[in-house]
């Protein structure tokens, strides 16, 4: 059977959240849409109910898993969502309705907590700063792959996602460089759980900092630009603290925790960034 669209979901060691994602998607599925879960070497392969099918990608990284999912389908439309996301009840219907608005279509990503109040510092930090996909699409020219629609024709022209980079940023910018359009669709909505503690938030930003450095480049100007970005990290604490302190729906204690998290993550990132400049063997791959 030739499907009209394929939903591609990378997965790694997160069976409970994947089950939640598939449970939300299952009532929305149509015969002309296939759902493919690509397991990326989990300790225990996930249980994947019909109508979804399970595939495997031995190479690590969500980029490789997404590439495998694309290779396994002949569908002309490709819908990307992450295993830890919670799609809105009308996500698939909306995806089919808005897919033709642009060559790439990025949707809204809201943040929700998986634990009852009060929020931890990382949770409120994520609620304020994570997944501003409208800004990403409209001002920075990319969409997160947690909620991204495109076509096989575009994917074939652009090429696969690249592991080790900020693959959503890199892939969308390669698409734009080839003349493809990107638009934002507010009605295409998924939720993403907030990181609940410092360890989870630190892991996320360590990965993002490494991926950003891989895109930065190795020339003197690129290194200087990276150093300047590192130097402004302390200033960004002062710039962004008012946004935390004015966050709606948060009490004073939650806000103070989030300001502490803001300061901690920015200072730690500054340290990582300067350490990266001292490791020539880990230099960025883009000029």
BELNORRA-V632512 format. One record per pair of residues at least 24 apart in sequence whose ideal C-beta (glycine too) atoms are under 10 Angstrom apart, sorted by the first residue. I is the first residue (numbers start at 1). J is the second residue. D is the distance in Angstrom with one decimal. If there is no record, write none. Layout:
<<I	J	D> <I	J	D>>
//
This chain:
<<1	31	8.3> <1	32	8.5> <1	34	8.4> <1	74	9.5> <2	32	8.8> <2	34	9.9> <2	73	9.6> <2	74	5.9> <2	75	7.5> <2	76	8.6> <3	30	9.4> <3	31	8.6> <3	32	5.8> <3	33	6.1> <3	34	4.5> <3	35	9.7> <3	36	10.0> <3	73	6.7> <3	74	7.3> <3	75	4.3> <3	76	8.6> <3	77	8.6> <4	30	8.3> <4	31	9.4> <4	32	4.2> <4	33	6.4> <4	34	9.1> <4	75	6.4> <4	76	7.0> <4	77	6.3> <4	96	7.8> <4	99	9.8> <5	30	8.7> <5	32	7.2> <5	33	4.9> <5	34	7.7> <5	35	9.8> <5	73	8.9> <5	75	5.2> <5	76	7.5> <5	77	3.8> <5	78	7.4> <5	79	5.8> <5	92	8.4> <5	95	7.4> <5	96	6.7> <5	99	7.5> <5	149	8.6> <5	151	9.4> <5	152	10.0> <6	33	7.2> <6	34	5.0> <6	35	7.5> <6	36	6.0> <6	69	7.2> <6	70	8.0> <6	72	8.2> <6	73	4.0> <6	74	8.4> <6	75	3.9> <6	76	9.1> <6	77	7.2> <6	78	5.9> <6	79	6.8> <6	80	9.6> <6	152	8.9> <7	33	6.6> <7	34	7.2> <7	35	4.5> <7	36	7.0> <7	37	9.1> <7	52	8.2> <7	69	8.8> <7	73	9.5> <7	75	9.2> <7	77	9.6> <7	78	8.6> <7	79	4.8> <7	80	8.0> <7	81	6.4> <7	87	9.1> <7	91	9.2> <7	92	7.4> <7	95	8.2> <8	34	9.4> <8	35	8.4> <8	36	5.5> <8	37	8.6> <8	38	7.0> <8	55	9.7> <8	65	8.3> <8	66	5.8> <8	67	9.4> <8	68	8.7> <8	69	3.6> <8	70	6.6> <8	72	8.6> <8	73	7.5> <8	75	9.4> <8	78	6.3> <8	79	6.9> <8	80	5.4> <8	81	7.7> <8	145	9.2> <8	148	9.7> <9	35	7.0> <9	36	6.9> <9	37	4.9> <9	38	7.0> <9	39	9.8> <9	48	9.3> <9	52	8.0> <9	65	8.7> <9	66	9.0> <9	69	7.5> <9	79	9.4> <9	80	8.0> <9	81	5.8> <9	82	7.0> <9	83	5.4> <9	84	9.9> <9	85	8.7> <10	36	9.7> <10	37	8.0> <10	38	5.3> <10	39	8.3> <10	40	6.0> <10	57	7.9> <10	61	8.6> <10	62	4.4> <10	63	8.4> <10	64	8.4> <10	65	3.5> <10	66	5.6> <10	67	9.6> <10	68	8.5> <10	69	7.2> <10	80	8.5> <10	81	9.3> <10	82	6.8> <10	83	6.5> <10	145	8.5> <10	161	9.9> <11	37	5.5> <11	38	6.7> <11	39	5.2> <11	40	6.4> <11	41	9.9> <11	42	6.7> <11	45	9.1> <11	46	5.9> <11	48	8.7> <11	54	8.8> <11	57	9.7> <11	62	8.9> <11	65	7.3> <11	82	8.7> <11	83	4.2> <11	84	9.0> <12	38	9.4> <12	39	7.2> <12	40	4.2> <12	41	6.9> <12	42	5.6> <12	43	9.4> <12	46	9.6> <12	57	9.7> <12	60	8.1> <12	61	8.8> <12	62	7.4> <12	65	7.6> <12	83	7.8> <13	39	9.2> <13	40	8.5> <13	41	8.6> <13	42	4.7> <13	43	6.0> <13	44	8.1> <13	46	9.1> <13	83	9.7> <14	42	8.0> <14	46	8.2> <14	82	9.2> <14	83	5.5> <14	84	5.7> <15	39	9.7> <15	42	7.4> <15	43	9.6> <15	44	7.0> <15	45	8.8> <15	46	4.6> <15	47	7.2> <15	48	9.8> <15	83	8.7> <16	46	9.4> <16	83	9.9> <16	84	9.3> <16	114	9.9> <17	46	10.0> <17	82	8.8> <17	83	5.9> <17	84	4.2> <17	85	8.2> <17	86	8.5> <17	114	8.9> <17	192	9.9> <17	193	7.1> <18	42	9.4> <18	46	5.3> <18	47	8.8> <18	48	7.9> <18	52	9.7> <18	82	9.4> <18	83	4.2> <18	84	7.6> <18	85	9.8> <19	46	7.5> <19	47	7.2> <19	48	9.0> <19	49	8.6> <19	83	9.2> <20	83	9.1> <20	84	8.3> <20	85	9.1> <20	86	6.3> <20	87	10.0> <20	114	9.8> <20	193	9.4> <21	52	9.9> <21	81	7.2> <21	82	7.8> <21	83	5.7> <21	84	7.1> <21	85	5.9> <21	86	6.4> <21	87	6.9> <21	190	8.9> <22	46	8.9> <22	47	9.2> <22	48	6.9> <22	49	6.5> <22	51	9.7> <22	52	5.9> <22	83	8.6> <22	87	9.8> <23	49	8.6> <23	86	9.4> <24	85	8.9> <24	86	5.7> <24	87	5.2> <24	88	8.2> <24	89	7.3> <24	91	7.8> <24	190	9.2> <24	191	9.3> <25	51	9.5> <25	52	7.8> <25	81	8.0> <25	85	9.8> <25	86	9.6> <25	87	5.8> <25	89	9.8> <25	91	7.3> <25	92	6.9> <26	50	8.7> <26	51	7.4> <26	52	7.8> <27	89	7.7> <27	92	9.4> <28	87	7.5> <28	88	9.3> <28	89	7.1> <28	90	7.4> <28	91	6.5> <28	92	4.0> <28	93	6.8> <28	94	9.7> <28	95	9.3> <29	92	6.9> <30	92	7.2> <30	93	8.8> <30	96	8.2> <32	75	8.9> <32	96	9.1> <33	75	7.9> <33	77	8.7> <33	79	8.1> <33	92	6.5> <33	95	8.9> <33	96	7.8> <34	72	9.2> <34	73	6.3> <34	74	9.6> <34	75	6.6> <35	69	9.9> <35	79	9.2> <35	81	9.5> <35	92	9.3> <36	65	9.9> <36	68	8.6> <36	69	4.8> <36	70	9.2> <36	72	5.9> <36	73	6.3> <36	75	9.5> <37	65	9.2> <37	69	8.4> <37	83	7.3> <38	62	8.9> <38	64	8.6> <38	65	4.1> <38	66	7.3> <38	67	8.9> <38	68	5.0> <38	69	4.8> <38	70	9.6> <38	71	9.8> <38	72	7.8> <38	83	9.5> <39	65	7.7> <39	68	9.7> <39	83	9.4> <40	64	7.2> <40	65	4.6> <40	66	9.8> <40	68	8.8> <40	83	9.6> <41	65	9.2> <46	83	8.3> <59	163	7.2> <60	163	7.5> <60	164	9.9> <61	161	8.6> <61	162	9.3> <61	163	4.0> <61	164	7.2> <61	165	9.9> <61	167	8.1> <62	145	7.4> <62	146	9.9> <62	161	7.9> <62	163	8.3> <62	167	7.2> <62	168	9.5> <63	145	8.6> <63	160	7.4> <63	161	3.7> <63	162	6.0> <63	163	4.3> <63	164	7.9> <63	165	7.7> <63	166	9.9> <63	167	4.2> <63	168	9.0> <63	170	9.0> <63	171	8.2> <63	211	9.9> <64	160	8.4> <64	161	7.6> <64	162	9.4> <64	163	5.3> <64	167	9.5> <65	161	9.1> <65	163	9.5> <66	145	6.8> <66	148	9.6> <66	155	9.7> <66	160	8.1> <66	161	5.3> <66	163	9.9> <66	167	7.9> <66	168	9.8> <66	171	9.1> <67	155	9.2> <67	159	9.4> <67	160	4.3> <67	161	5.7> <67	162	9.2> <67	163	8.6> <67	167	9.6> <68	160	9.6> <70	150	9.7> <70	152	7.4> <70	155	5.8> <70	156	9.0> <70	160	7.5> <70	161	8.8> <71	160	8.7> <73	152	8.1> <74	152	7.8> <75	151	9.2> <75	152	6.9> <76	151	5.9> <76	152	5.2> <76	153	7.3> <77	149	7.1> <77	150	7.8> <77	151	5.7> <77	152	7.4> <77	153	9.8> <78	148	8.5> <78	149	7.2> <78	150	5.3> <78	151	6.5> <78	152	6.2> <78	153	9.9> <78	154	8.3> <78	155	6.1> <79	105	9.3> <79	107	9.9> <79	147	9.0> <79	148	7.8> <79	149	5.3> <79	150	8.4> <79	188	9.5> <80	106	9.9> <80	143	9.1> <80	144	9.1> <80	145	4.8> <80	146	7.6> <80	147	7.5> <80	148	4.5> <80	149	7.4> <80	150	7.8> <80	161	9.5> <80	168	8.9> <81	107	9.2> <81	145	8.3> <81	146	6.4> <81	147	6.2> <81	148	8.2> <81	149	9.7> <81	190	6.2> <82	109	9.4> <82	144	8.5> <82	145	7.1> <82	146	4.4> <82	147	8.2> <82	148	9.9> <82	190	8.1> <82	192	7.4> <83	146	9.7> <84	114	9.8> <84	146	8.3> <84	190	9.8> <84	191	9.6> <84	192	6.6> <84	193	6.0> <85	109	7.6> <85	131	10.0> <85	144	9.9> <85	146	5.3> <85	147	7.1> <85	189	10.0> <85	190	4.4> <85	191	6.6> <85	192	5.4> <85	193	8.5> <86	110	9.2> <86	112	7.3> <86	189	9.5> <86	190	6.3> <86	191	4.1> <86	192	7.6> <86	193	7.9> <87	147	8.3> <87	188	9.2> <87	189	7.7> <87	190	5.0> <87	191	8.0> <88	147	9.9> <88	187	8.6> <88	188	8.1> <88	189	4.2> <88	190	6.7> <88	191	7.8> <89	189	9.5> <90	187	8.1> <90	188	9.1> <90	189	8.3> <91	147	8.4> <91	187	9.5> <91	188	6.8> <91	189	6.7> <91	190	6.5> <92	188	9.9> <93	187	9.9> <94	149	9.7> <94	185	7.3> <94	186	9.9> <94	187	5.2> <94	188	4.9> <94	189	7.6> <95	147	9.1> <95	149	5.7> <95	185	8.7> <95	187	9.8> <95	188	6.0> <96	149	9.3> <97	185	8.9> <97	187	8.1> <97	188	8.8> <98	149	7.3> <98	183	8.3> <98	184	9.8> <98	185	4.4> <98	186	9.6> <98	187	6.7> <98	188	5.7> <99	149	5.0> <99	150	8.4> <99	151	7.8> <99	185	9.0> <99	188	9.2> <100	149	9.4> <100	151	9.1> <101	149	8.9> <101	181	8.7> <101	182	9.9> <101	183	5.0> <101	184	9.1> <101	185	6.4> <101	188	9.7> <102	137	9.3> <102	143	9.9> <102	149	8.5> <102	150	8.9> <102	154	9.8> <102	180	8.0> <102	181	4.4> <102	182	5.7> <102	183	3.6> <102	184	8.7> <102	185	8.5> <103	149	9.5> <103	150	6.6> <103	151	7.0> <103	153	8.5> <103	154	5.0> <103	157	9.3> <103	158	9.4> <103	175	6.7> <103	176	9.0> <103	178	9.2> <103	179	8.6> <103	180	3.7> <103	181	4.9> <103	182	6.9> <103	183	8.6> <104	137	8.4> <104	141	9.5> <104	142	8.5> <104	143	6.4> <104	148	6.7> <104	149	7.1> <104	150	5.1> <104	151	8.9> <104	154	6.9> <104	155	10.0> <104	158	9.4> <104	171	9.0> <104	172	6.1> <104	175	5.9> <104	176	8.2> <104	180	6.3> <104	181	7.0> <104	182	4.1> <104	183	7.4> <104	184	9.9> <105	137	8.7> <105	143	7.6> <105	147	9.0> <105	148	7.3> <105	149	4.1> <105	150	7.4> <105	151	10.0> <105	181	9.3> <105	182	7.5> <105	183	5.7> <105	184	7.7> <105	185	5.3> <105	188	6.9> <106	133	5.3> <106	134	8.3> <106	136	6.9> <106	137	4.4> <106	138	9.2> <106	142	7.7> <106	143	2.6> <106	144	7.0> <106	145	9.2> <106	146	9.4> <106	147	6.4> <106	148	5.6> <106	149	7.8> <106	150	9.8> <106	168	9.1> <106	172	8.2> <106	182	6.7> <106	183	7.6> <106	184	5.5> <106	185	7.2> <106	188	7.9> <107	133	6.8> <107	134	9.6> <107	137	9.1> <107	143	7.7> <107	144	9.2> <107	146	8.8> <107	147	4.0> <107	148	7.6> <107	149	7.6> <107	184	7.6> <107	185	5.2> <107	186	7.6> <107	187	7.7> <107	188	3.0> <107	189	6.1> <107	190	6.6> <108	132	9.7> <108	133	6.1> <108	134	7.1> <108	137	10.0> <108	147	7.1> <108	184	8.0> <108	185	7.7> <108	186	5.3> <108	187	7.8> <108	188	6.6> <108	189	4.7> <108	190	7.4> <108	191	9.4> <109	133	5.0> <109	134	9.5> <109	136	9.3> <109	143	9.1> <109	144	6.2> <109	146	5.6> <109	147	5.4> <109	188	9.7> <109	189	7.9> <109	190	5.7> <109	191	7.5> <109	192	5.4> <110	189	6.8> <110	190	7.6> <110	191	5.1> <110	192	7.2> <111	191	7.3> <111	192	5.7> <111	193	7.5> <111	194	5.0> <111	195	9.4> <112	191	4.8> <112	192	7.4> <112	193	6.2> <112	194	6.9> <113	193	7.3> <113	194	5.3> <113	196	7.4> <114	193	4.9> <114	194	7.4> <114	195	9.9> <114	196	6.6> <115	193	9.5> <115	194	9.0> <115	196	5.9> <115	197	9.8> <117	249	9.7> <117	250	9.4> <117	251	8.7> <117	254	8.2> <118	250	8.7> <118	251	6.9> <118	253	6.7> <118	254	5.5> <118	257	8.4> <119	194	7.9> <119	196	8.9> <119	247	9.8> <119	249	9.3> <119	250	6.7> <119	251	8.9> <119	253	9.4> <119	254	4.9> <119	255	9.5> <119	257	7.6> <119	258	7.7> <120	194	8.5> <120	195	8.8> <120	196	5.9> <120	197	6.3> <120	198	8.4> <120	201	9.3> <120	254	8.2> <120	257	6.4> <120	258	8.6> <120	261	8.0> <121	197	8.9> <121	198	7.6> <121	201	8.6> <121	244	9.5> <121	253	9.9> <121	254	7.8> <121	255	9.3> <121	256	8.3> <121	257	3.5> <121	258	5.0> <121	259	8.0> <121	260	5.6> <121	261	3.5> <121	262	8.2> <121	263	9.9> <121	264	8.2> <121	265	9.5> <122	194	7.0> <122	195	4.9> <122	196	6.4> <122	197	5.9> <122	198	6.0> <122	199	9.0> <122	200	6.9> <122	201	4.2> <122	202	8.9> <122	204	9.3> <122	257	8.5> <122	258	8.1> <122	261	5.4> <122	264	9.6> <122	265	8.5> <123	193	9.3> <123	194	4.4> <123	195	7.2> <123	196	5.8> <123	197	8.7> <123	200	10.0> <123	201	9.1> <123	250	9.7> <123	254	8.3> <123	257	8.8> <123	258	8.2> <123	261	9.0> <124	194	8.1> <124	244	7.2> <124	247	6.6> <124	249	9.4> <124	250	5.6> <124	251	9.9> <124	254	5.2> <124	255	7.1> <124	256	9.9> <124	257	6.7> <124	258	3.8> <124	259	9.3> <124	261	7.6> <124	262	9.5> <125	194	8.3> <125	195	8.2> <125	198	10.0> <125	201	7.0> <125	240	9.7> <125	244	7.4> <125	247	9.7> <125	257	8.6> <125	258	4.9> <125	259	8.9> <125	260	9.3> <125	261	4.5> <125	262	6.0> <125	264	9.5> <125	265	7.3> <126	192	8.5> <126	193	8.7> <126	194	3.9> <126	195	5.5> <126	196	8.9> <126	200	9.4> <126	201	7.2> <126	204	8.8> <126	258	9.2> <126	261	9.1> <127	194	6.1> <127	244	9.9> <127	247	7.4> <127	249	8.7> <127	250	8.1> <127	254	9.7> <127	258	8.4> <128	240	8.3> <128	243	6.2> <128	244	6.0> <128	246	9.7> <128	247	5.6> <128	250	8.8> <128	255	9.8> <128	258	7.0> <128	262	8.6> <129	240	7.6> <129	243	8.1> <129	244	8.7> <129	258	9.3> <129	261	9.8> <129	262	8.0> <129	265	9.3> <130	192	7.3> <130	194	7.1> <130	195	8.2> <130	201	9.5> <130	204	8.7> <131	190	9.2> <131	191	9.6> <131	192	5.9> <131	194	9.8> <133	168	10.0> <133	184	7.0> <133	185	9.8> <133	186	9.4> <133	188	9.6> <133	190	9.5> <134	184	5.2> <134	185	9.7> <134	186	7.1> <135	184	9.1> <136	168	8.5> <136	169	8.3> <136	172	8.7> <136	182	9.5> <136	184	8.5> <137	172	8.5> <137	182	5.8> <137	183	7.0> <137	184	4.1> <137	185	9.0> <138	182	8.8> <138	183	8.6> <138	184	5.7> <140	169	7.7> <140	172	8.9> <140	173	9.0> <140	182	10.0> <141	169	8.5> <141	172	6.4> <141	173	6.1> <141	175	9.2> <141	176	5.4> <141	177	9.7> <141	182	6.4> <142	166	8.5> <142	168	5.8> <142	169	4.7> <142	170	8.3> <142	171	7.9> <142	172	3.5> <142	173	6.1> <142	174	10.0> <142	175	8.8> <142	176	8.1> <142	182	7.2> <143	168	6.6> <143	169	9.3> <143	171	9.6> <143	172	6.0> <143	182	6.6> <143	183	9.3> <143	184	7.6> <143	185	9.7> <144	168	5.2> <144	169	8.9> <144	172	9.3> <144	190	9.7> <144	192	8.8> <145	169	9.8> <145	171	7.8> <145	172	8.9> <146	190	6.3> <146	191	9.9> <146	192	6.1> <147	185	9.0> <147	188	6.3> <147	189	7.7> <147	190	4.8> <147	191	9.9> <147	192	8.7> <148	172	8.0> <148	182	9.3> <148	188	9.4> <149	183	9.8> <149	185	8.1> <149	188	7.4> <150	175	7.6> <150	180	8.3> <150	182	9.2> <151	180	9.4> <153	180	9.5> <154	178	8.4> <154	180	5.5> <154	181	9.7> <162	211	9.8> <162	214	8.8> <162	215	9.5> <162	285	8.8> <163	211	9.6> <163	214	9.9> <164	210	8.0> <164	211	6.9> <164	214	5.5> <164	215	9.7> <164	285	7.9> <165	210	9.4> <165	211	5.3> <165	212	8.5> <165	213	9.6> <165	214	5.0> <165	215	5.5> <165	284	9.3> <165	285	7.5> <165	286	8.0> <166	207	9.2> <166	208	6.7> <166	209	9.8> <166	210	9.3> <166	211	4.2> <166	212	5.8> <166	213	9.7> <166	214	7.8> <166	215	6.1> <167	211	7.6> <167	215	10.0> <168	211	9.6> <169	208	9.8> <169	211	8.2> <169	212	8.2> <169	215	7.1> <170	211	8.5> <170	214	8.8> <170	215	6.2> <170	285	9.9> <170	286	8.1> <173	215	9.0> <195	261	9.8> <198	260	9.9> <198	261	7.3> <198	264	7.4> <198	265	8.6> <198	268	9.8> <201	261	7.0> <201	264	9.0> <201	265	6.5> <201	268	9.9> <202	264	8.7> <202	265	7.3> <202	268	6.9> <202	269	9.7> <204	265	9.4> <205	265	5.8> <205	266	9.5> <205	268	7.5> <205	269	6.1> <205	272	8.3> <206	268	8.5> <206	269	8.7> <206	272	6.8> <208	269	8.9> <209	268	9.1> <209	269	5.8> <209	270	9.9> <209	271	10.0> <209	272	5.0> <209	273	6.6> <209	275	9.8> <209	276	7.5> <210	272	8.0> <210	276	7.7> <210	282	8.1> <211	284	10.0> <212	269	9.8> <212	273	8.9> <212	276	9.4> <212	284	8.5> <213	272	8.5> <213	273	7.4> <213	276	4.9> <213	277	8.7> <213	279	9.3> <213	282	7.3> <213	283	8.1> <213	284	5.3> <213	285	9.3> <213	286	10.0> <214	276	9.6> <214	282	8.4> <214	283	8.8> <214	284	5.3> <214	285	5.4> <214	286	7.4> <215	284	6.1> <215	285	7.4> <215	286	4.9> <216	273	9.5> <216	276	8.5> <216	277	9.6> <216	283	8.4> <216	284	3.8> <216	285	8.7> <216	286	6.8> <216	287	9.4> <217	283	8.2> <217	284	4.9> <217	285	8.0> <217	286	5.2> <217	287	4.7> <218	280	8.2> <218	283	4.3> <218	284	5.7> <218	285	7.9> <218	286	8.6> <218	287	7.0> <219	283	9.7> <219	284	9.3> <219	287	6.0> <221	287	9.4> <222	283	9.0> <222	284	6.6> <222	286	8.2> <222	287	7.0> <223	276	9.6> <223	277	5.9> <223	283	8.4> <223	284	8.7> <224	277	9.7> <226	273	6.3> <226	274	8.9> <226	276	7.4> <226	277	6.3> <226	284	7.9> <227	273	7.6> <227	274	7.2> <227	276	10.0> <227	277	6.3> <228	273	10.0> <229	269	9.2> <229	270	8.9> <229	273	6.6> <230	269	7.7> <230	270	4.9> <230	271	8.4> <230	272	8.4> <230	273	3.7> <230	274	5.4> <230	275	9.6> <230	276	8.8> <230	277	7.9> <231	270	7.5> <231	273	8.9> <231	274	8.9> <232	266	9.3> <232	270	8.7> <233	263	9.8> <233	265	9.1> <233	266	4.4> <233	267	6.6> <233	268	8.9> <233	269	5.7> <233	270	3.9> <233	271	9.0> <233	272	9.8> <233	273	7.4> <233	274	9.9> <234	263	8.5> <234	266	6.7> <234	267	6.7> <234	270	6.8> <235	266	9.0> <236	262	8.4> <236	263	9.8> <236	266	5.5> <236	269	9.3> <236	270	9.4> <237	262	5.9> <237	263	4.9> <237	264	9.4> <237	265	9.3> <237	266	5.1> <237	267	7.7> <238	262	10.0> <238	263	9.5> <238	266	10.0> <239	266	9.9> <240	266	8.2>>
//
